[in-house]
Amino acid sequence: MTDLTLAPPPSAAFDRFAAAPPLAIAGGLVAGLLLTAGYALQPLWWTPWLAPIAMLAVCRTERDARVAGSVAGAAAMLAVWSYYVAQIGWGVALAITALRIGGWRLSARLALIAARRRPLWLAALVLPASQAGFEVATLTLSSHGAAESLAYSQMAHPALVQVASLGGVSAVVFLVLLPGSLAGLWFALRPTRRDALAALACVCAIGLAATAWTAVAFHAVASAPRMRVALVATDELPGIPTDWGRVWSAYRPAVLSVERGTALTVLPEKVARLDMTAIPRVERDVARAARAVGTTIVVGLEVRDRIGERGRALAMDPAGRAIWYDKQRLLPGFEDRDRPGHTPVTIGVAGAIVGLAICKDMHIPSIGREYRGVSVMAVPAWDFGRDGWMGARMTALRAVENGYAVARSAREGRLGAYDPAGRAIVERSTTARAMVVAADLPMGVRPTLYARVGDLFGWACLVATTLLLVMSGWTPRGRGEDGMPAKRR
């Protein structure tokens, strides 16, 4: 086992100060503020990379690690707390907070234990792997999927998220936290030169591999065929209007202004709430516009029938063929009255396969994988103003994970066309005036590894974290005064 010793304090007074909870609290608070900037609805991409340094560098004992991790997890909620309460209620917001506190507390403790018992290169993997494992547990158990992931903080620089095509959000989180984990443990402990070089070589090798994979992914997109798409939206009509005539009069001129021959035109979600008697008129009006422009039109509606309501997307091709899709993942509270769909739907557009999804469907990695093999996703959406950037980026990360492009049209948010590498080909904020945004969108050409194997990487990290947690409870000979195994000389 590698020789790792505590960095010797210059004096007994400093030793008492360094071991005291206030320093752990301070380090945890700094880490939490860095994390909350990463969890924010419009995050700073670089802050999560630094957070593990502040959290681990102050840890000398398990107690320090527990305190620093708990404070960091609590402070990480500051930027999004009011948004969570408004969107999903106090109960769920408190549950997310508790899970975040527990997750960061456990990650910090396990990382410090591993650094005392194992080589530094292996210990540096513990915090990012445990957080990657918690990601897959969250997206499996939560009705919001991976909506709270740190992975989205990196979407301002798509080169940093191409590993999502290999391991989903878990792989991105692992990559983001790895350098900071090594640096934090390096400052907290004094490794031997050999151990330090081995750890640095390990992290650099992972970074170089991720960089090489990014180059491959970008090259594949550069040579991909393209589809002409148009995105149409207006914020002129608040809420969910019930008068189709009024709604169509607001959208029809913009739809008819789309360049003739555009393959795909996407309108937002819930442009109107209608009963079944209005559907024939809707199909007739949309079919006329599709035929006039020579485009396939996708529009989101709220449809009432004798059983209840459904969030639906109508796809109408130029020949007048109508295909309907039912939204699968509903927003708790806001869509409690709706009945969810359970089936992915695809259509043929200009020789390509186009998938249909609605807004929150694309927050769920498992639903994104249902469309493995499609070229483009058509996504009507409805944002809530301040979450427009995040809503668009969550959808764009599904493109990276699965290797397809995305054409997304949202009310009160962003119109955006995103290539299979998650890069915005075009993006605009919606306004009260009806607007049309057009783009030649590179299409996906083949499913990714993640689309084939799913969250295998995340589950492997979760299993490894569980094993480490069990092993950390063992009582080997020779424990230190802090309750951890005494260091080897």
C-alpha positions as CSV (number, residue, x, y, z in Angstrom):
1,M,0.0,0.0,0.0
2,T,1.3,3.5,-0.9
3,D,2.7,5.7,1.8
4,L,0.4,8.7,2.4
5,T,1.0,10.9,5.5
6,L,-0.9,13.9,6.8
7,A,0.7,17.2,5.9
8,P,2.5,18.2,9.1
9,P,1.2,21.5,10.7
10,P,3.7,24.1,11.6
11,S,2.5,24.3,15.1
12,A,0.2,22.7,17.6
13,A,-2.1,25.8,17.5
14,F,-2.4,25.5,13.7
15,D,-3.1,21.7,14.1
16,R,-6.0,22.4,16.5
17,F,-7.4,25.1,14.1
18,A,-7.0,22.9,11.0
19,A,-8.8,20.0,12.8
20,A,-11.6,22.2,14.1
21,P,-15.1,22.1,12.5
22,P,-15.0,25.9,11.5
23,L,-12.4,25.3,8.8
24,A,-14.4,22.4,7.5
25,I,-17.5,24.6,7.5
26,A,-15.7,27.3,5.6
27,G,-14.4,24.9,3.0
28,G,-17.8,23.3,2.7
29,L,-19.4,26.7,2.3
30,V,-17.0,27.7,-0.5
31,A,-17.5,24.4,-2.2
32,G,-21.3,24.8,-1.9
33,L,-21.2,28.3,-3.4
34,L,-19.2,26.9,-6.3
35,L,-21.7,24.0,-6.7
36,T,-24.8,26.3,-6.6
37,A,-23.3,28.3,-9.4
38,G,-23.1,25.0,-11.3
39,Y,-26.6,23.8,-10.5
40,A,-28.1,27.2,-11.4
41,L,-30.6,27.6,-14.2
42,Q,-27.9,29.5,-16.2
43,P,-24.8,28.0,-14.6
44,L,-21.1,29.0,-14.6
45,W,-19.4,26.0,-16.3
46,W,-16.1,26.3,-14.4
47,T,-17.3,26.4,-10.8
48,P,-18.1,22.6,-10.4
49,W,-14.5,21.8,-11.5
50,L,-13.2,23.8,-8.4
51,A,-15.7,22.7,-5.8
52,P,-14.0,19.4,-4.8
53,I,-10.8,21.3,-4.1
54,A,-12.4,23.6,-1.5
55,M,-14.3,20.7,0.1
56,L,-11.5,18.1,0.4
57,A,-8.5,20.4,1.0
58,V,-9.8,21.2,4.5
59,C,-10.4,17.6,5.5
60,R,-8.1,16.0,8.0
61,T,-10.5,13.6,9.7
62,E,-13.7,11.8,8.8
63,R,-15.5,14.4,10.9
64,D,-14.1,17.2,8.8
65,A,-15.2,15.4,5.6
66,R,-18.8,14.8,6.9
67,V,-19.1,18.5,7.9
68,A,-17.6,19.9,4.7
69,G,-19.7,17.6,2.6
70,S,-22.9,18.4,4.4
71,V,-22.4,22.1,4.3
72,A,-21.5,21.9,0.6
73,G,-24.6,19.9,-0.2
74,A,-26.9,22.4,1.6
75,A,-25.3,25.5,0.1
76,A,-25.5,23.9,-3.4
77,M,-29.3,24.4,-3.3
78,L,-29.2,28.2,-2.8
79,A,-29.5,29.1,-6.5
80,V,-32.4,26.8,-7.3
81,W,-34.3,26.5,-4.1
82,S,-37.0,29.0,-4.9
83,Y,-37.4,27.5,-8.4
84,Y,-37.8,24.0,-7.1
85,V,-40.4,25.1,-4.5
86,A,-42.4,27.0,-7.2
87,Q,-42.3,24.1,-9.7
88,I,-42.4,20.9,-7.7
89,G,-43.5,22.0,-4.2
90,W,-41.9,22.1,-0.7
91,G,-42.0,18.3,-0.2
92,V,-40.0,17.3,-3.2
93,A,-37.6,20.3,-2.8
94,L,-36.8,19.2,0.7
95,A,-36.3,15.6,-0.4
96,I,-33.9,16.8,-3.1
97,T,-32.0,18.9,-0.5
98,A,-31.7,16.0,1.9
99,L,-30.4,13.7,-0.9
100,R,-27.9,16.3,-2.0
101,I,-26.6,16.9,1.5
102,G,-26.3,13.1,2.1
103,G,-24.7,12.5,-1.3
104,W,-21.9,15.1,-0.9
105,R,-21.4,14.2,2.8
106,L,-20.9,10.5,1.8
107,S,-18.7,11.4,-1.2
108,A,-16.3,13.5,0.9
109,R,-16.0,10.9,3.6
110,L,-15.4,8.0,1.3
111,A,-12.8,10.0,-0.7
112,L,-10.8,10.8,2.5
113,I,-11.0,7.2,3.7
114,A,-9.8,5.9,0.3
115,A,-6.9,8.4,0.4
116,R,-5.7,7.0,3.7
117,R,-6.0,3.4,2.6
118,R,-5.3,3.3,-1.1
119,P,-3.0,4.8,-3.7
120,L,-3.8,8.4,-4.5
121,W,-4.7,7.7,-8.2
122,L,-7.4,5.3,-7.0
123,A,-8.6,7.6,-4.2
124,A,-9.0,10.5,-6.6
125,L,-11.6,8.4,-8.5
126,V,-13.8,7.9,-5.4
127,L,-15.6,11.3,-5.2
128,P,-16.4,11.6,-9.0
129,A,-17.4,7.9,-9.1
130,S,-19.7,8.2,-6.1
131,Q,-21.4,11.3,-7.6
132,A,-21.7,9.5,-10.9
133,G,-23.4,6.7,-9.1
134,F,-25.8,9.0,-7.3
135,E,-26.7,10.5,-10.7
136,V,-27.9,7.2,-12.1
137,A,-29.8,6.5,-8.8
138,T,-31.5,9.9,-9.1
139,L,-32.5,9.6,-12.7
140,T,-33.9,6.1,-12.0
141,L,-36.0,7.0,-9.0
142,S,-37.0,10.6,-9.7
143,S,-40.0,11.5,-11.9
144,H,-37.8,14.4,-13.1
145,G,-35.1,12.1,-14.5
146,A,-31.7,13.8,-14.6
147,A,-33.2,17.3,-14.4
148,E,-30.9,18.3,-11.4
149,S,-27.6,17.1,-12.9
150,L,-24.3,19.0,-12.8
151,A,-23.8,17.7,-16.4
152,Y,-25.9,20.4,-17.8
153,S,-23.6,23.1,-16.4
154,Q,-21.1,22.1,-19.1
155,M,-23.4,22.7,-22.0
156,A,-22.0,26.2,-22.7
157,H,-18.9,24.3,-24.0
158,P,-20.1,21.1,-25.8
159,A,-16.6,19.9,-26.1
160,L,-16.8,19.0,-22.4
161,V,-19.8,16.8,-22.7
162,Q,-19.1,14.4,-25.5
163,V,-18.4,11.6,-23.0
164,A,-22.2,11.6,-22.6
165,S,-22.3,9.5,-25.8
166,L,-20.4,6.8,-23.8
167,G,-21.9,7.0,-20.3
168,G,-24.7,9.6,-20.2
169,V,-24.9,12.3,-17.5
170,S,-22.9,10.1,-15.1
171,A,-19.8,10.2,-17.4
172,V,-20.0,14.0,-17.6
173,V,-20.3,14.4,-13.9
174,F,-17.3,12.0,-13.3
175,L,-15.2,13.9,-15.8
176,V,-16.0,17.3,-14.3
177,L,-15.3,16.3,-10.7
178,L,-12.1,14.3,-11.3
179,P,-9.4,17.0,-11.5
180,G,-10.8,18.8,-8.4
181,S,-10.9,15.5,-6.5
182,L,-7.2,14.9,-7.1
183,A,-6.2,18.5,-6.3
184,G,-8.3,18.5,-3.1
185,L,-6.8,15.2,-1.8
186,W,-3.3,16.4,-2.8
187,F,-3.7,19.5,-0.6
188,A,-5.2,17.5,2.3
189,L,-2.6,14.8,2.3
190,R,1.1,14.7,1.4
191,P,1.6,11.8,-1.0
192,T,5.0,10.4,-2.0
193,R,6.4,11.7,-5.2
194,R,5.9,8.4,-6.9
195,D,2.2,8.2,-5.8
196,A,1.6,11.8,-6.8
197,L,3.0,11.3,-10.3
198,A,1.0,8.1,-10.8
199,A,-2.2,10.0,-9.8
200,L,-1.4,12.9,-12.1
201,A,-0.7,10.5,-14.9
202,C,-4.0,8.7,-14.4
203,V,-6.1,11.9,-14.5
204,C,-4.2,13.2,-17.5
205,A,-4.7,9.9,-19.4
206,I,-8.5,10.1,-18.7
207,G,-8.5,13.8,-19.9
208,L,-6.6,13.0,-23.1
209,A,-8.9,10.1,-23.9
210,A,-11.9,12.4,-23.4
211,T,-10.3,15.0,-25.7
212,A,-9.6,12.4,-28.4
213,W,-13.2,11.2,-28.2
214,T,-14.5,14.8,-28.6
215,A,-12.4,15.2,-31.8
216,V,-14.0,12.0,-33.2
217,A,-17.5,13.1,-32.3
218,F,-17.1,16.6,-33.9
219,H,-15.6,15.1,-37.0
220,A,-18.6,12.7,-37.4
221,V,-21.0,15.6,-37.2
222,A,-19.1,17.7,-39.7
223,S,-19.6,15.1,-42.4
224,A,-23.3,14.4,-41.6
225,P,-26.1,15.1,-44.0
226,R,-28.3,18.0,-43.3
227,M,-32.0,18.7,-43.0
228,R,-33.7,22.1,-43.4
229,V,-35.8,22.9,-40.4
230,A,-37.9,25.8,-39.2
231,L,-39.0,26.7,-35.7
232,V,-42.1,28.9,-35.1
233,A,-43.3,30.4,-31.8
234,T,-45.0,33.4,-30.2
235,D,-45.6,34.5,-26.7
236,E,-48.6,36.6,-27.7
237,L,-51.1,34.1,-26.3
238,P,-50.8,33.6,-22.5
239,G,-51.8,30.4,-20.8
240,I,-53.5,27.7,-22.9
241,P,-56.1,29.3,-25.2
242,T,-59.3,27.3,-26.0
243,D,-60.1,29.1,-29.3
244,W,-58.4,27.4,-32.1
245,G,-59.3,30.1,-34.6
246,R,-57.5,32.7,-32.5
247,V,-54.5,30.5,-32.1
248,W,-54.2,29.6,-35.7
249,S,-54.6,33.2,-36.8
250,A,-51.5,34.0,-34.7
251,Y,-49.4,31.1,-36.0
252,R,-50.7,30.7,-39.6
253,P,-48.9,33.7,-41.2
254,A,-45.6,32.7,-39.6
255,V,-46.0,29.1,-40.8
256,L,-46.9,30.2,-44.3
257,S,-43.7,32.4,-44.4
258,V,-41.5,29.3,-43.9
259,E,-39.3,28.8,-47.0
260,R,-40.9,26.4,-49.4
261,G,-39.3,22.9,-49.3
262,T,-38.3,23.1,-45.7
263,A,-38.4,19.5,-44.5
264,L,-39.6,20.0,-40.9
265,T,-41.5,22.8,-39.1
266,V,-42.0,22.7,-35.3
267,L,-44.4,24.7,-33.2
268,P,-44.5,24.8,-29.4
269,E,-46.3,22.7,-26.8
270,K,-49.9,23.3,-25.7
271,V,-50.7,26.1,-28.2
272,A,-54.4,25.4,-27.5
273,R,-56.6,23.3,-25.3
274,L,-59.3,21.6,-27.4
275,D,-61.9,18.9,-27.2
276,M,-62.2,16.1,-29.7
277,T,-64.8,17.9,-31.8
278,A,-62.2,20.6,-32.8
279,I,-59.6,18.1,-34.0
280,P,-60.9,17.7,-37.5
281,R,-60.6,21.4,-38.1
282,V,-57.1,21.5,-36.6
283,E,-56.0,18.7,-38.9
284,R,-57.6,20.4,-41.9
285,D,-56.0,23.8,-41.2
286,V,-52.5,22.3,-40.5
287,A,-52.7,20.0,-43.5
288,R,-53.4,23.0,-45.8
289,A,-50.4,24.9,-44.4
290,A,-48.2,21.8,-44.7
291,R,-49.2,21.3,-48.3
292,A,-48.8,25.0,-49.2
293,V,-45.2,25.1,-47.9
294,G,-44.2,21.5,-48.6
295,T,-43.2,20.8,-45.1
296,T,-44.1,18.4,-42.3
297,I,-45.6,20.4,-39.4
298,V,-45.4,19.3,-35.7
299,V,-47.5,21.2,-33.2
300,G,-48.3,20.6,-29.6
301,L,-51.9,20.6,-28.2
302,E,-53.8,19.8,-25.0
303,V,-56.7,17.5,-26.0
304,R,-59.7,16.6,-23.9
305,D,-61.8,13.5,-24.5
306,R,-64.4,11.6,-22.4
307,I,-61.6,10.0,-20.2
308,G,-59.5,13.1,-19.5
309,E,-56.8,15.3,-21.0
310,R,-53.6,14.4,-22.8
311,G,-50.6,16.4,-24.0
312,R,-50.3,15.6,-27.6
313,A,-48.2,16.4,-30.7
314,L,-49.7,16.4,-34.1
315,A,-47.4,15.7,-37.1
316,M,-48.9,16.5,-40.5
317,D,-47.0,15.8,-43.7
318,P,-47.5,17.6,-47.0
319,A,-49.7,14.7,-48.3
320,G,-52.2,15.3,-45.4
321,R,-51.2,12.2,-43.3
322,A,-51.7,12.9,-39.6
323,I,-49.8,11.1,-36.8
324,W,-50.3,11.8,-33.1
325,Y,-48.0,11.3,-30.2
326,D,-48.9,11.4,-26.5
327,K,-46.5,13.0,-24.0
328,Q,-44.9,10.4,-21.8
329,R,-43.5,12.3,-18.8
330,L,-45.7,14.8,-17.2
331,L,-44.8,17.8,-14.9
332,P,-46.1,17.0,-11.4
333,G,-48.7,19.5,-10.2
334,F,-49.0,21.3,-13.5
335,E,-50.1,18.3,-15.5
336,D,-51.7,16.1,-12.9
337,R,-54.9,16.2,-14.8
338,D,-53.3,14.6,-17.9
339,R,-52.9,11.0,-18.9
340,P,-49.4,10.0,-19.9
341,G,-48.5,8.2,-23.1
342,H,-46.2,5.2,-23.2
343,T,-45.1,4.7,-26.8
344,P,-42.4,6.5,-28.8
345,V,-43.5,7.7,-32.2
346,T,-41.4,8.2,-35.3
347,I,-42.3,9.6,-38.8
348,G,-40.5,9.7,-42.1
349,V,-39.4,13.1,-43.3
350,A,-37.4,13.7,-46.5
351,G,-36.0,10.2,-46.4
352,A,-35.0,10.5,-42.7
353,I,-36.5,9.2,-39.5
354,V,-37.8,11.9,-37.2
355,G,-38.9,11.2,-33.6
356,L,-41.7,13.0,-31.7
357,A,-41.3,14.1,-28.1
358,I,-42.8,16.9,-25.9
359,C,-40.8,19.1,-23.6
360,K,-40.2,17.1,-20.3
361,D,-39.9,13.9,-22.2
362,M,-36.4,15.1,-23.2
363,H,-35.4,15.6,-19.5
364,I,-35.5,11.8,-19.1
365,P,-32.5,9.9,-20.5
366,S,-34.5,6.6,-20.7
367,I,-37.1,8.2,-23.0
368,G,-34.3,9.8,-25.0
369,R,-32.9,6.3,-25.6
370,E,-36.2,5.0,-26.9
371,Y,-35.5,7.0,-30.1
372,R,-32.2,5.2,-30.8
373,G,-31.5,5.3,-34.5
374,V,-33.6,8.4,-35.4
375,S,-31.9,11.3,-37.3
376,V,-33.8,14.2,-35.8
377,M,-36.0,14.8,-32.8
378,A,-39.0,17.2,-33.2
379,V,-39.7,18.7,-29.8
380,P,-42.6,21.1,-29.0
381,A,-42.0,22.6,-25.6
382,W,-43.1,25.2,-23.1
383,D,-40.5,26.8,-20.8
384,F,-41.2,29.1,-17.8
385,G,-39.1,32.1,-18.7
386,R,-36.1,31.8,-16.4
387,D,-35.6,28.1,-17.1
388,G,-35.5,28.5,-20.9
389,W,-31.7,28.0,-21.1
390,M,-31.7,25.0,-18.9
391,G,-34.7,23.4,-20.7
392,A,-33.0,23.8,-24.0
393,R,-29.7,22.4,-22.7
394,M,-31.3,19.3,-21.1
395,T,-32.8,18.5,-24.5
396,A,-29.5,19.2,-26.3
397,L,-27.7,16.7,-24.0
398,R,-30.1,14.0,-25.1
399,A,-28.8,14.7,-28.6
400,V,-25.2,14.0,-27.4
401,E,-26.2,10.9,-25.5
402,N,-28.0,9.3,-28.4
403,G,-26.5,10.8,-31.6
404,Y,-29.4,12.5,-33.1
405,A,-30.2,16.2,-33.8
406,V,-32.9,18.2,-32.1
407,A,-35.4,20.8,-33.5
408,R,-37.0,22.4,-30.4
409,S,-39.7,25.1,-30.4
410,A,-40.7,26.5,-27.0
411,R,-43.1,29.1,-25.7
412,E,-41.7,31.5,-23.1
413,G,-38.2,30.1,-23.7
414,R,-35.8,29.2,-26.5
415,L,-36.2,28.2,-30.2
416,G,-33.2,26.1,-31.0
417,A,-31.7,23.6,-33.5
418,Y,-29.0,21.4,-32.0
419,D,-26.6,19.1,-33.8
420,P,-25.7,15.6,-32.5
421,A,-22.8,17.1,-30.6
422,G,-25.2,19.3,-28.6
423,R,-24.0,22.5,-30.3
424,A,-26.6,25.2,-31.1
425,I,-26.8,25.7,-34.9
426,V,-29.3,28.5,-34.2
427,E,-31.0,29.7,-31.0
428,R,-33.3,32.6,-30.3
429,S,-35.4,33.7,-27.3
430,T,-39.1,33.9,-28.0
431,T,-41.0,37.2,-28.1
432,A,-44.6,38.3,-28.3
433,R,-44.3,38.7,-32.0
434,A,-44.6,35.4,-34.0
435,M,-41.1,34.5,-35.2
436,V,-39.6,31.9,-37.5
437,V,-36.0,30.6,-37.1
438,A,-34.6,28.4,-39.8
439,A,-31.5,26.2,-39.9
440,D,-29.7,23.5,-42.0
441,L,-29.4,21.0,-39.2
442,P,-26.8,18.2,-39.3
443,M,-28.6,14.9,-38.7
444,G,-27.5,11.9,-36.6
445,V,-26.2,9.0,-38.6
446,R,-25.8,6.2,-36.1
447,P,-26.7,5.3,-32.4
448,T,-24.1,6.0,-29.8
449,L,-22.6,3.5,-27.2
450,Y,-24.8,5.1,-24.6
451,A,-27.9,4.6,-26.7
452,R,-27.0,0.9,-26.9
453,V,-25.9,0.1,-23.3
454,G,-27.7,2.8,-21.3
455,D,-26.4,3.8,-17.9
456,L,-24.0,0.9,-17.5
457,F,-21.2,3.3,-16.5
458,G,-23.3,5.0,-13.8
459,W,-24.5,1.6,-12.4
460,A,-20.9,0.4,-12.2
461,C,-20.0,3.6,-10.3
462,L,-22.9,3.0,-7.9
463,V,-21.9,-0.6,-7.3
464,A,-18.3,0.5,-6.6
465,T,-19.5,3.2,-4.2
466,T,-21.7,0.7,-2.4
467,L,-18.7,-1.7,-2.0
468,L,-16.5,1.0,-0.8
469,L,-19.1,2.1,1.7
470,V,-19.3,-1.5,3.1
471,M,-15.5,-1.8,3.2
472,S,-15.2,1.5,5.0
473,G,-17.0,-0.1,7.9
474,W,-14.3,-2.7,8.4
475,T,-12.1,-2.5,11.5
476,P,-8.5,-3.3,10.4
477,R,-5.7,-3.4,12.9
478,G,-4.1,-0.2,14.0
479,R,-6.6,2.6,13.8
480,G,-5.6,6.3,14.1
481,E,-6.9,8.7,16.7
482,D,-9.6,10.0,14.3
483,G,-11.1,6.5,13.9
484,M,-9.4,5.8,10.6
485,P,-6.6,3.3,10.0
486,A,-3.3,4.5,11.1
487,K,-1.0,5.6,8.3
488,R,1.9,3.4,7.2
489,R,5.4,4.6,7.8
